[in-house]
Amino acid sequence: EKLVQLLDQNILYEDEGVVIINKPAGIAVHGGSGISFGVIEILRAGRPQAPFLELVHRLDRETSGCLIIAKKRSALRHIHQLLREDGIEKRYLALLRGAWQGGAQEVSVPLRKNVLQSGERIVRVAADGKASHTVFRPLRRWGGATLVEALPLTGRTHQIRVHAAHLGQPIAGDEKYGDAGFNRDMQTLGLRRLFLHAAGLRFTTAGGQAIAVDAPLDPALQQVLDALDAK
């Protein structure tokens, strides 16, 4: 019940075809692997009369921000086609280890997804992996950290996290691909989660309407930036 209300309060955009939610960190997009319910189950519970509700894409459990849910099969098909053709512009905010040198940089290294015996997914840079491209743009720099805008031009699992680590500047709070020392430093500034936020989406509906949605930064992440400013 509380979770239904939480998601209702976090709706960024809704029309007859889609609903876009600012997903809180810590909630999975769907149930499974020890989690009884996620965003899609909570939404369905809160809208028992809705004939169709399906996830269009995924966000990692610890990632907050823009998540699209289709309310019609036609909308689901349309957005899946856009995703295949890289027709959705996605913008993320991430806090990376270290001082960023220079301006924008595109990382183009292929990625391969492996599933460990435990069932955990891990993604590695691999010559025989799938082509993957991310543009990183520095927004703000501190001595030991940089806030960047990350624009994934492809949509691979954990892409931004692995590309940032490949640069030697992993994302703050990333326990899988990150740096333990940096994560501890950021914890002392109040970071309790992965500092990765799906901040914006731009796409065009099947009817030709341009949609632009922005998700405000989680206050818990904003506090970490304020703490860096205060250092």
VEXMITOR-685818 format. One line per 2 residues: number of its first residue (from 1); for each residue z, x negated, y negated of N, C-alpha, C. Coordinates in Angstrom, 3 decimals, padded with zeros to 6 digits. Atoms other than C-alpha are relative to their C-alpha. Layout:
VEXMITOR-685818
NUM = Z X Y Z X Y Z X Y ~ ...
end
This chain:
VEXMITOR-685818
1 = 000.000 -000.841 001.212 000.000 000.000 000.000 000.000 -000.871 -001.255 ~ -000.047 000.925 001.143 000.947 -002.797 -002.402 -001.301 -000.782 -000.115
3 = 001.242 000.785 000.008 -002.120 -004.759 -001.361 -001.172 000.837 -000.483 ~ 001.057 -000.909 000.490 -004.365 -001.730 -001.968 000.047 000.050 -001.526
5 = -000.158 -000.040 001.463 -002.958 -001.513 -005.504 -000.427 -001.322 -000.629 ~ 000.343 001.325 000.520 -003.340 -005.267 -006.001 -001.516 -000.150 -000.117
7 = 001.454 000.120 000.045 -007.039 -005.130 -005.121 -000.586 000.937 -001.052 ~ 000.494 -000.941 001.014 -007.582 -002.039 -007.287 000.149 -000.579 -001.404
9 = -000.232 000.601 001.319 -006.108 -003.921 -010.233 -000.930 -001.188 -000.250 ~ 000.836 001.196 000.115 -008.454 -006.828 -009.528 -001.498 000.296 000.092
11 = 001.430 -000.325 -000.002 -011.769 -004.932 -009.617 -000.614 -000.458 -001.329 ~ 000.679 000.536 001.183 -014.105 -006.744 -012.024 -001.206 000.843 -000.384
13 = 001.237 -000.757 000.247 -017.184 -004.537 -011.646 -000.200 000.945 001.172 ~ 000.324 -000.912 -001.084 -018.233 -001.481 -009.705 -001.137 000.915 -000.436
15 = 001.026 -001.031 000.203 -021.343 000.683 -009.442 -000.216 000.706 001.344 ~ 000.182 -000.762 -001.242 -022.806 002.913 -006.723 -000.335 -000.898 001.194
17 = 000.422 000.883 -001.091 -023.990 -000.115 -004.715 001.009 -001.056 000.406 ~ -000.905 001.118 -000.296 -021.312 -002.798 -005.002 001.335 000.172 -000.728
19 = -001.251 000.198 000.731 -017.723 -003.512 -005.933 000.287 -001.499 000.047 ~ -000.283 001.438 000.080 -016.812 -007.017 -007.135 001.469 -000.167 -000.373
21 = -001.446 000.166 000.136 -013.192 -008.105 -006.823 000.323 -001.439 -000.382 ~ -000.573 001.317 000.247 -011.280 -011.029 -008.286 001.037 -000.222 001.101
23 = -000.860 000.137 -001.181 -009.838 -011.988 -004.896 001.173 -000.931 -000.292 ~ -001.143 000.908 000.164 -006.290 -013.350 -005.090 -000.021 -001.098 001.070
25 = -000.144 001.071 -000.994 -005.647 -016.682 -003.365 001.012 000.441 001.048 ~ -000.956 -000.283 -001.051 -003.884 -016.422 -000.028 -000.330 001.233 000.818
27 = 000.445 -001.157 -000.790 -005.634 -013.250 001.130 -001.349 -000.352 000.621 ~ 001.266 000.275 -000.682 -008.353 -013.726 003.739 -001.001 001.102 -000.344
29 = 000.984 -001.050 000.284 -011.638 -011.858 003.259 -000.030 001.035 001.114 ~ -000.087 -000.993 -001.079 -011.243 -010.251 006.687 001.028 -000.448 001.027
31 = -000.999 000.307 -001.020 -008.744 -010.075 009.543 -000.570 -000.864 001.111 ~ 000.416 000.870 -001.101 -008.840 -012.366 012.545 000.829 -001.261 -000.015
33 = -000.750 001.259 -000.182 -007.319 -015.649 013.762 001.426 000.109 -000.538 ~ -001.418 -000.111 000.354 -003.733 -014.465 013.413 000.281 000.789 -001.263
35 = -000.179 -000.810 001.208 -004.337 -012.439 010.234 -000.429 001.415 000.366 ~ 000.340 -001.344 -000.479 -004.198 -008.713 010.915 -000.975 000.716 -000.927
37 = 000.930 -000.677 000.909 -006.074 -007.674 007.789 -000.345 -000.911 -001.169 ~ 000.442 000.736 001.171 -008.020 -009.078 004.877 -000.511 000.983 -001.031
39 = 000.491 -000.816 001.117 -009.739 -007.808 001.758 -000.752 001.239 000.494 ~ 000.860 -001.125 -000.398 -012.249 -005.643 003.617 000.826 001.097 000.684
41 = -000.860 -001.008 -000.650 -009.590 -003.940 005.781 000.877 000.735 -001.013 ~ -000.849 -000.610 001.038 -007.367 -003.345 002.730 -000.816 001.009 -000.813
43 = 000.871 -000.905 000.765 -010.283 -001.827 000.791 -000.298 001.269 000.786 ~ 000.323 -001.180 -000.827 -011.225 000.443 003.688 001.209 000.920 000.124
45 = -001.219 -000.810 -000.097 -007.597 001.572 004.011 000.226 000.791 -001.288 ~ -000.199 -000.653 001.287 -007.519 002.402 000.305 -001.084 001.000 -000.357
47 = 001.129 -000.893 000.278 -010.855 004.240 000.397 -000.463 000.640 001.306 ~ 000.359 -000.552 -001.315 -010.824 006.221 003.645 -001.256 000.871 -000.047
49 = 001.175 -000.876 000.113 -013.591 008.488 002.306 -001.310 -000.787 -000.160 ~ 001.226 000.782 000.245 -016.024 005.605 001.621 -000.797 -000.127 001.302
51 = 000.788 000.029 -001.238 -018.900 005.828 004.141 -000.349 -001.416 000.459 ~ 000.508 001.335 -000.336 -019.777 002.112 003.975 000.682 -001.016 -000.916
53 = -000.558 001.131 000.759 -017.878 -001.006 002.887 -000.150 -001.245 000.858 ~ 000.230 001.229 -000.770 -019.050 -004.430 004.033 000.049 -001.211 -000.923
55 = 000.022 001.268 000.727 -018.427 -007.999 002.890 -001.436 -000.492 -000.116 ~ 001.339 000.557 000.194 -021.570 -009.516 001.396 000.007 -001.505 000.276
57 = -000.125 001.454 -000.194 -020.345 -013.134 001.527 001.484 -000.282 000.169 ~ -001.390 000.351 -000.268 -017.096 -015.028 002.079 000.531 -000.947 -001.059
59 = -000.715 001.052 000.724 -014.542 -017.013 000.169 001.090 -000.490 000.947 ~ -001.115 000.509 -000.794 -012.040 -019.303 001.857 001.277 000.732 -000.405
61 = -001.242 -000.728 000.254 -008.594 -017.766 002.120 000.711 -000.498 -001.268 ~ -000.734 000.571 001.145 -007.154 -020.146 -000.488 -000.796 000.006 -001.299
63 = 000.830 -000.056 001.207 -010.042 -019.698 -002.936 000.138 001.372 -000.644 ~ -000.077 -001.259 000.737 -009.638 -017.057 -005.628 -001.349 000.275 -000.664
65 = 001.158 -000.287 000.840 -012.299 -015.266 -007.645 -000.965 001.020 000.558 ~ 001.003 -001.057 -000.188 -015.491 -013.218 -007.446 -000.416 000.173 001.459
67 = 000.398 -000.340 -001.366 -016.095 -011.512 -004.103 -000.746 001.332 -000.044 ~ 000.826 -001.214 000.026 -018.887 -008.948 -003.599 000.164 000.768 001.308
69 = -000.027 -000.901 -001.151 -018.467 -005.973 -001.273 -001.073 001.065 -000.225 ~ 001.058 -001.005 000.115 -021.419 -003.675 -000.588 000.540 001.378 000.359
71 = -000.383 -001.393 -000.270 -020.928 000.103 -000.733 -001.147 000.778 000.642 ~ 001.165 -000.624 -000.637 -024.396 000.831 000.670 -000.703 -001.052 000.827
73 = 000.749 000.941 -000.837 -026.469 -000.731 003.418 -001.162 -000.633 -000.780 ~ 001.134 000.522 000.782 -029.393 -001.085 000.992 000.463 -001.118 -000.943
75 = -000.533 001.043 000.894 -027.208 -003.081 -001.433 000.339 -001.256 000.789 ~ -000.318 001.139 -000.863 -025.997 -005.291 001.419 -001.267 -000.788 000.334
77 = 001.278 000.667 -000.350 -029.589 -006.024 002.473 -000.567 -000.752 -001.204 ~ 000.560 000.612 001.211 -030.689 -006.730 -001.096 000.735 -001.304 -000.350
79 = -000.755 001.189 000.411 -027.868 -009.174 -001.836 -000.098 -001.100 001.058 ~ 000.226 001.020 -001.032 -028.267 -010.908 001.531 -001.331 -000.706 -000.220
81 = 001.293 000.615 000.284 -031.904 -011.468 000.619 000.112 -000.950 -001.190 ~ -000.214 000.880 001.154 -030.864 -012.881 -002.762 000.713 -001.284 000.422
83 = -000.736 001.184 -000.455 -028.408 -015.214 -001.023 -000.907 -000.948 000.775 ~ 000.933 000.839 -000.765 -031.123 -016.445 001.357 -000.963 -000.733 -000.928
85 = 000.984 000.585 000.931 -033.447 -017.092 -001.590 000.682 -000.716 -001.158 ~ -000.787 000.615 001.073 -030.664 -018.636 -003.710 -000.194 000.741 -001.315
87 = 000.224 -000.850 001.169 -031.104 -015.724 -006.107 001.289 000.477 -000.657 ~ -001.279 -000.326 000.644 -027.408 -015.465 -006.983 000.560 -001.281 -000.594
89 = -000.582 001.165 000.656 -025.989 -017.866 -009.524 001.516 000.112 000.118 ~ -001.451 -000.004 -000.181 -022.405 -018.727 -008.563 000.593 -001.175 -000.774
91 = -000.658 001.038 000.798 -020.051 -020.657 -010.799 001.458 -000.087 000.435 ~ -001.381 000.237 -000.413 -016.776 -022.176 -009.636 000.682 -000.949 -000.980
93 = -000.804 000.988 000.714 -013.967 -024.023 -011.387 000.839 -000.747 001.036 ~ -000.765 000.813 -000.944 -012.303 -026.899 -009.538 000.649 -001.151 -000.756
95 = -000.678 001.168 000.555 -009.783 -029.587 -010.417 -000.160 -001.141 000.992 ~ 000.301 001.124 -000.891 -010.872 -032.937 -008.986 000.899 -001.192 -000.311
97 = -000.767 001.232 000.168 -008.987 -036.175 -008.444 -000.777 -000.998 -000.845 ~ 000.593 001.124 000.724 -009.663 -038.965 -010.905 -000.728 000.418 -001.270
99 = 000.730 -000.234 001.250 -011.406 -039.332 -014.243 -001.495 -000.015 000.305 ~ 001.437 -000.128 -000.258 -015.029 -038.166 -014.037 -000.773 -000.939 -000.923
101 = 000.836 000.914 000.808 -017.583 -040.706 -015.196 -001.326 000.685 -000.331 ~ 001.307 -000.520 000.393 -020.601 -039.518 -017.187 -000.041 001.509 -000.058
103 = 000.203 -001.434 000.160 -022.068 -036.049 -017.371 -000.197 000.711 001.328 ~ 000.245 -000.805 -001.199 -023.369 -033.514 -014.868 -000.614 -000.858 001.105
105 = 000.517 000.748 -001.147 -024.202 -034.752 -011.386 -000.324 000.973 001.118 ~ 000.337 -000.830 -001.159 -026.027 -033.128 -008.488 000.259 -000.783 001.275
107 = -000.239 000.605 -001.313 -024.810 -033.882 -004.976 -000.916 000.701 000.993 ~ 000.908 -000.551 -001.019 -027.464 -033.404 -002.298 000.211 -000.771 001.292
109 = -000.211 000.628 -001.307 -026.067 -034.398 001.081 000.107 001.106 001.038 ~ -000.001 -001.049 -001.027 -026.626 -032.421 004.302 001.370 000.150 000.650
111 = -001.305 -000.304 -000.584 -023.635 -030.734 005.908 -000.162 000.641 001.368 ~ -000.011 -000.605 -001.327 -022.878 -029.848 009.497 001.378 000.578 000.275
113 = -001.266 -000.676 -000.297 -020.212 -027.368 010.576 000.372 -000.254 001.450 ~ -000.526 000.190 -001.350 -018.093 -028.235 013.590 001.203 000.917 000.184
115 = -001.199 -000.777 -000.301 -015.509 -026.054 015.268 000.843 -000.811 000.963 ~ -000.896 000.788 -000.840 -012.546 -027.951 016.668 000.525 000.859 001.150
117 = -000.524 -000.739 -001.167 -010.896 -027.011 019.957 001.025 001.057 -000.418 ~ -001.012 -000.945 000.489 -008.150 -025.286 017.954 -000.648 001.241 -000.615
119 = 000.690 -001.106 000.657 -010.827 -022.994 016.498 -000.152 -000.243 -001.489 ~ 000.090 000.318 001.426 -010.469 -024.652 013.095 -001.417 -000.472 -000.337
121 = 001.326 000.438 000.429 -013.717 -025.087 011.184 000.135 -001.231 -000.879 ~ 000.011 001.191 000.849 -014.416 -028.500 009.726 -001.448 -000.366 -000.262
123 = 001.381 000.275 000.403 -017.541 -029.494 007.823 -000.101 -001.470 -000.382 ~ 000.169 001.428 000.277 -018.869 -033.032 007.652 -001.396 -000.281 -000.527
125 = 001.308 000.495 000.410 -021.663 -034.867 005.917 -000.673 -000.580 001.240 ~ 000.697 000.458 -001.207 -024.262 -035.466 008.640 -001.499 000.013 -000.263
127 = 001.433 000.126 000.262 -027.854 -036.654 008.511 -000.786 001.176 000.581 ~ 000.730 -001.096 -000.640 -028.893 -033.844 010.867 000.561 001.371 -000.403
129 = -000.580 -001.267 000.461 -026.953 -031.183 008.930 -000.986 000.805 -000.828 ~ 000.847 -000.855 000.836 -028.285 -028.424 006.712 -000.006 -000.508 -001.437
131 = 000.133 000.431 001.394 -029.591 -029.300 003.246 001.001 000.765 -000.865 ~ -001.060 -000.604 000.807 -026.826 -028.661 000.702 000.008 -000.657 -001.375
133 = 000.090 000.518 001.377 -026.837 -029.015 -003.079 001.072 000.653 -000.869 ~ -000.994 -000.492 000.956 -024.035 -028.702 -005.640 -000.143 -000.796 -001.288
135 = -000.043 000.670 001.303 -024.139 -029.465 -009.366 001.438 000.058 -000.510 ~ -001.331 000.083 000.604 -020.842 -030.648 -010.866 -000.151 -000.342 -001.478
137 = 000.020 000.275 001.433 -020.311 -030.520 -014.635 001.435 -000.178 -000.487 ~ -001.364 000.180 000.497 -017.198 -032.013 -016.226 000.263 000.903 -001.198
139 = -000.389 -000.865 001.119 -015.378 -029.607 -018.546 001.133 -000.626 -000.814 ~ -001.137 000.623 000.686 -012.079 -031.344 -019.336 000.500 -001.165 000.839
141 = -000.458 001.198 -000.723 -010.745 -034.774 -018.458 001.429 -000.344 -000.414 ~ -001.312 000.588 000.241 -007.210 -036.107 -018.115 -000.019 -001.368 000.662
143 = -000.013 001.340 -000.595 -006.139 -039.562 -016.948 -000.327 -000.002 001.480 ~ 000.170 000.065 -001.448 -005.968 -038.750 -013.266 -000.709 001.181 000.610
145 = 000.630 -001.215 -000.536 -007.859 -035.477 -012.959 -001.069 000.503 -000.964 ~ 001.075 -000.577 000.815 -010.966 -033.668 -014.188 -000.249 001.440 000.434
147 = 000.404 -001.382 -000.271 -011.678 -029.941 -014.451 -001.524 000.052 -000.061 ~ 001.461 -000.077 -000.034 -015.283 -029.322 -013.403 -000.455 001.431 000.264
149 = 000.713 -001.208 -000.406 -017.676 -026.437 -013.158 -000.875 -000.439 001.173 ~ 000.810 000.329 -001.175 -019.290 -026.472 -009.709 -000.980 001.139 000.237
151 = 001.056 -001.001 -000.213 -022.603 -024.670 -009.196 -000.635 -000.288 001.355 ~ 000.608 000.233 -001.315 -023.478 -024.426 -005.492 -001.407 000.608 000.029
153 = 001.390 -000.485 -000.032 -027.274 -024.185 -005.227 -000.365 000.488 001.401 ~ 000.124 -000.536 -001.361 -026.924 -023.513 -001.492 001.371 000.550 000.366
155 = -001.254 -000.682 -000.332 -024.203 -021.587 000.320 000.582 -000.396 001.339 ~ -000.569 000.463 -001.276 -022.777 -023.723 003.107 001.520 000.184 000.019
157 = -001.454 -000.072 -000.165 -019.263 -023.359 004.484 000.660 -001.235 -000.610 ~ -000.812 001.075 000.592 -016.732 -025.470 002.485 -000.841 -000.965 -000.843
159 = 000.945 000.922 000.643 -019.695 -026.922 000.549 000.587 -000.755 -001.195 ~ -000.501 000.656 001.216 -018.000 -027.601 -002.801 001.116 -000.975 000.368
161 = -001.134 000.844 -000.403 -014.901 -029.003 -001.098 -000.477 -001.311 000.623 ~ 000.484 001.208 -000.692 -016.866 -031.429 001.084 -000.819 -000.879 -000.947
163 = 000.783 000.786 000.962 -019.269 -032.474 -001.690 000.914 -000.737 -000.983 ~ -000.939 000.662 000.919 -016.350 -033.217 -004.035 000.662 -001.195 000.698
165 = -000.619 001.091 -000.763 -014.655 -035.294 -001.321 -000.993 -001.141 000.215 ~ 001.059 001.001 -000.192 -017.981 -037.083 -000.681 -000.150 -000.880 -001.239
167 = 000.070 000.769 001.255 -017.984 -038.139 -004.348 001.209 -000.919 -000.170 ~ -001.242 000.743 000.166 -014.527 -039.627 -003.810 000.934 000.670 -000.989
169 = -000.834 -000.742 000.953 -013.059 -036.960 -006.105 000.332 001.375 000.574 ~ -000.273 -001.264 -000.696 -011.621 -034.307 -003.769 000.739 001.000 -000.886
171 = -000.633 -001.074 000.762 -010.278 -030.964 -004.995 001.515 -000.035 000.191 ~ -001.465 -000.056 -000.031 -006.589 -030.712 -005.864 000.459 001.092 000.957
173 = -000.577 -000.982 -000.913 -004.557 -028.968 -003.181 -000.808 000.235 001.262 ~ 000.816 -000.178 -001.207 -007.234 -029.356 -000.491 000.641 -000.774 001.149
175 = -000.716 000.668 -001.093 -005.265 -030.057 002.679 -000.936 -000.475 001.101 ~ 000.942 000.360 -001.067 -008.368 -030.381 004.850 -000.861 -001.199 -000.395
177 = 000.940 001.045 000.426 -010.656 -032.631 002.796 000.549 -000.849 -001.149 ~ -000.514 000.599 001.223 -008.342 -033.813 000.019 000.786 -001.275 000.196
179 = -000.776 001.238 000.053 -006.053 -036.682 -000.879 001.475 000.367 -000.099 ~ -001.400 -000.442 -000.090 -002.388 -036.307 000.106 000.816 -000.428 -001.222
181 = -000.754 000.494 001.159 -001.053 -038.444 -002.749 -000.305 000.803 -001.252 ~ 000.430 -000.801 001.158 -003.061 -036.606 -005.401 000.561 001.420 000.118
183 = -000.534 -001.357 -000.198 -002.016 -033.279 -003.872 001.491 000.059 -000.332 ~ -001.446 000.043 000.320 001.655 -034.301 -004.124 000.209 -000.069 -001.508
185 = -000.109 000.098 001.464 001.170 -035.304 -007.770 -000.231 001.355 -000.656 ~ 000.325 -001.301 000.594 -000.391 -031.929 -008.527 001.070 001.048 000.343
187 = -001.108 -000.901 -000.360 002.421 -030.145 -006.661 001.141 -000.131 -000.988 ~ -001.074 000.193 000.978 004.882 -031.705 -009.095 -000.330 000.710 -001.317
189 = 000.402 -000.754 001.198 002.861 -029.963 -011.844 -000.069 001.497 000.280 ~ -000.070 -001.422 -000.298 003.244 -026.646 -010.032 -001.136 000.541 000.849
191 = 001.119 -000.507 -000.810 000.082 -026.481 -007.896 000.491 000.364 001.404 ~ -000.458 -000.473 -001.308 000.778 -024.411 -004.767 -001.160 000.399 000.910
193 = 001.166 -000.477 -000.756 -002.772 -023.844 -003.524 -001.198 -000.885 -000.331 ~ 001.273 000.672 000.296 -006.335 -025.141 -003.477 -000.457 000.374 -001.410
195 = 000.468 -000.294 001.367 -007.595 -025.465 -007.062 -001.523 000.208 000.022 ~ 001.419 -000.380 -000.038 -010.924 -023.720 -006.471 -000.077 001.491 -000.281
197 = 000.047 -001.387 000.480 -011.826 -020.505 -008.246 -001.454 000.397 -000.233 ~ 001.364 -000.519 000.189 -015.049 -018.478 -008.034 -000.021 000.761 -001.328
199 = -000.204 -000.485 001.370 -015.291 -017.932 -011.779 -001.072 000.966 -000.475 ~ 001.057 -000.864 000.519 -018.621 -016.164 -012.184 -001.140 000.210 000.964
201 = 001.179 -000.361 -000.800 -021.606 -014.455 -010.591 -001.058 000.585 -000.921 ~ 001.134 -000.604 000.722 -025.053 -013.614 -011.975 -001.055 000.381 001.037
203 = 001.086 -000.403 -000.889 -027.630 -011.571 -010.063 -000.619 001.286 -000.517 ~ 000.712 -001.201 000.404 -030.059 -008.687 -010.355 000.021 000.997 001.149
205 = -000.052 -001.030 -001.044 -029.649 -005.418 -008.469 -001.412 000.348 000.467 ~ 001.303 -000.430 -000.529 -032.423 -003.910 -006.353 -000.739 000.851 -001.041
207 = 000.608 -000.826 001.051 -033.008 -001.545 -009.282 -000.391 -000.774 -001.245 ~ 000.435 000.835 001.117 -033.608 -004.473 -011.614 001.055 -000.191 -001.088
209 = -001.046 000.161 000.999 -030.282 -004.386 -013.449 000.667 -001.364 000.138 ~ -000.664 001.303 -000.017 -028.854 -007.780 -014.409 001.507 000.199 -000.038
211 = -001.455 -000.098 -000.064 -025.192 -008.128 -013.468 000.589 -001.386 -000.238 ~ -000.710 001.248 000.276 -022.945 -010.838 -014.892 001.490 000.312 000.026
213 = -001.427 -000.267 -000.170 -019.310 -010.905 -013.798 000.765 -001.317 -000.091 ~ -000.861 001.184 000.111 -016.582 -013.378 -014.730 001.416 000.366 000.422
215 = -001.378 -000.211 -000.456 -013.168 -013.682 -013.084 000.914 -000.958 -000.753 ~ -000.912 000.894 000.720 -010.355 -014.995 -015.282 000.741 -000.911 000.964
217 = -000.710 000.976 -000.832 -008.572 -018.074 -013.962 001.384 000.538 000.346 ~ -001.327 -000.358 -000.489 -005.497 -017.333 -011.874 001.064 -000.659 -000.898
219 = -001.041 000.588 000.860 -002.407 -017.825 -014.138 000.689 -001.210 000.638 ~ -000.642 001.133 -000.688 -000.937 -020.156 -011.475 -000.826 -001.279 -000.171
221 = 000.852 001.175 000.204 -003.944 -022.472 -011.918 000.012 -000.407 -001.476 ~ -000.059 000.286 001.436 -003.875 -022.185 -015.713 001.261 -000.789 -000.340
223 = -001.265 000.713 000.243 -000.250 -023.359 -015.623 -000.121 -001.479 000.338 ~ 000.184 001.413 -000.378 -001.347 -026.555 -013.868 -000.770 -000.741 -001.093
225 = 000.752 000.626 001.103 -003.891 -027.273 -016.624 000.902 -000.200 -001.209 ~ -000.940 000.130 001.120 -001.198 -026.609 -019.243 000.952 -001.171 000.229
227 = -000.917 001.105 -000.332 001.101 -029.040 -017.414 -000.700 -001.356 -000.164 ~ 000.766 001.247 000.210 -001.659 -031.710 -017.447 -000.095 -000.301 -001.489
229 = 000.069 000.173 001.456 -002.038 -031.141 -021.203 001.318 -000.553 -000.543 ~ -001.329 000.340 000.519 001.698 -031.594 -021.652 000.481 -001.386 000.442
231 = -000.445 001.300 -000.549 001.896 -034.874 -019.702 -000.046 -001.093 -001.068
end
